[in-house]
Amino acid sequence: MTELELPWLPGYEKSVPVRIGNAAYKQYQLDIFGEWSNTLFQAREAGLGPPEHSRNDVALAMLEFLETGWEQPDDGIGRCAARAGISVHSKNDGFGSLSTAW
């Protein structure tokens, strides 16, 4: 969702600017692979039925991407706000994908 400022709306304790939306959908965030892998792992452990696409197919596609994707600078939570860079948090979460994928 496109991020918008709402100058007419007072924020919490009159903080400004008030924003809605989030431009993060345009960012490369490696850490999300760790979150998705953990979700797939927890679903498997809980015995949830198979989705339309096999969890193994999804995990394999993510792992194939991570073979080279982990080397790219990203916009994950641990990076400098001014530019994409190397984020230890993102690298750690990406690595977590490998440990929980299977």
ZAMARGU-4260 file (C-alpha; in steps of 0.2 Angstrom, whole numbers, plus 5000, padded with zeros to 4 digits):
<rodrens>
0) 5000/5000/5000 | 5007/5017/4996 | 5012/5027/5011 | 5003/5043/5013 | 5004/5058/5026
5) 4988/5064/5034 | 4993/5082/5039 | 4975/5086/5045 | 4975/5071/5057 | 4983/5073/5075
10) 4994/5058/5079 | 4997/5050/5096 | 5001/5064/5109 | 4999/5076/5094 | 5015/5068/5085
15) 5017/5072/5067 | 5017/5067/5053 | 5003/5054/5054 | 5006/5041/5040 | 4996/5027/5034
20) 5002/5013/5022 | 5019/5006/5020 | 5031/5007/5006 | 5040/4991/5012 | 5031/4981/4999
25) 5044/4989/4986 | 5059/4984/4997 | 5070/4968/4996 | 5069/4960/5013 | 5078/4944/5016
30) 5072/4942/5034 | 5054/4937/5028 | 5061/4920/5021 | 5065/4915/5039 | 5047/4920/5045
35) 5039/4910/5031 | 5050/4895/5034 | 5046/4895/5052 | 5027/4896/5048 | 5029/4881/5036
40) 5038/4872/5050 | 5025/4876/5063 | 5011/4871/5051 | 5020/4854/5048 | 5023/4851/5066
45) 5004/4855/5070 | 4999/4842/5058 | 4989/4855/5047 | 4983/4847/5030 | 4992/4850/5014
50) 4988/4867/5005 | 4985/4868/4986 | 5004/4868/4984 | 5015/4856/4994 | 5025/4864/5008
55) 5040/4855/5001 | 5038/4864/4985 | 5037/4881/4993 | 5052/4877/5004 | 5062/4871/4989
60) 5058/4887/4979 | 5063/4898/4994 | 5079/4888/4996 | 5083/4889/4977 | 5081/4908/4978
65) 5092/4909/4994 | 5106/4901/4986 | 5111/4918/4978 | 5098/4929/4986 | 5106/4930/5003
70) 5121/4939/4995 | 5111/4954/4990 | 5110/4970/5000 | 5093/4972/5008 | 5081/4983/5017
75) 5078/4972/5032 | 5075/4978/5049 | 5094/4979/5054 | 5099/4990/5040 | 5103/5008/5039
80) 5088/5019/5035 | 5097/5029/5021 | 5101/5014/5010 | 5100/4996/5007 | 5115/4986/5014
85) 5121/4971/5023 | 5109/4967/5038 | 5115/4954/5050 | 5097/4951/5056 | 5091/4948/5038
90) 5106/4936/5035 | 5102/4927/5051 | 5083/4925/5047 | 5088/4920/5030 | 5099/4906/5037
95) 5085/4901/5048 | 5076/4896/5032 | 5089/4883/5029 | 5087/4875/5046 | 5068/4874/5046
100) 5064/4871/5028 | 5065/4852/5029
</rodrens>
